[in-house]
Amino acid sequence: MHAFSAWSVDAWQILTRRELASVLADLKVRAWRLPSVQMNLVIVRPACCCGLRAREIAGLQMADVRLGSGRPHLVVRGESAKGHRARRMPRCGHA
């Protein structure tokens, strides 16, 4: 049985950890000199690492980035979240 059958997702459309690490490393190398690459890095990280949707990323504001606590996290506002349920990312103490 296919590992992704419950999700109805084609396994070829999901990045492996190695592929994601390669994409992030490439963006980091180029980000210091190109603002568009910096923006791509800002978008790719929460999308791939936290599972945020495009609308949730677009709805983020600076106040939603919480760095002062023991566990940095993002606050996803209910008005931009699926099901209009606010939540914190990453969840369950994942840093």
Order of alpha helices (4+ residues) and beta strands (2+ residues): alpha-alpha-alpha-beta-beta-beta
